Amino acid sequence: LGDTFADYVPRGAAPAAPAPAAPRLPDLVEQLRDNALTAVAVDELGRGGAESLPALRAALDRRDVELRRRALLVLQHIGGPGIEFDPFAPEQQRRHQLAALYARFNVRPV
């Protein structure tokens, strides 16, 4: 016999591996464009709350209609019902809607 509990306990803890860097907000917005990554991006952006607003606002101003639609879904999740923005509207109308969103969320244009 002669074995003790101490014989089975590691003497020094191995150094912890560095945590993977969290995706930056602009990267998460880009992930909204990829069907395979959309669910993760929506979750991360939604958990980002108010910190995600500038990146989402910038996405609403992009030419990619599907990106605007998905960014709007995240924005509605964060801001609740009543967000008026039509991702399919002509550019001039979207600009008016964006101005209203700036005021509502106190987000400055980028």
C-alpha positions, 0 to 999 in steps of 0.5 A, a space after each residue: 500500500 503506502 499510497 496516500 491521497 497526496 500521491 494523486 493530487 497534482 503538485 502544482 496547478 497547470 497554468 490556465 490557458 488564456 480565455 479566448 478573446 470575445 468577438 468585437 461588436 463589429 465582428 459580431 455584426 458581420 456574423 449576422 450575414 452568415 447563416 451558420 453564425 447568426 444565432 451566436 451573433 444575435 445572442 452575443 449582441 443581445 447580451 451586449 445590450 446598450 453597448 451593442 447599439 452603435 454597431 447595430 445602428 451602423 448595420 442599419 445604415 448598410 446596403 445589405 438588406 438582410 443584414 439590416 433586417 437581422 440587426 433590426 431583430 436584435 435591436 428590437 430584442 434590446 429596445 423592446 417593441 415599438 422600434 420603427 425601422 423598415 429595412 426594405 424602405 428607400 434610403 431617404 426613408 431609412 435615414 429619417 427612421 435612423 434619426 429617430 432611433 438616434 434620438 430614442 437610444 441617444 446613439 450618435 452616428 458613426 
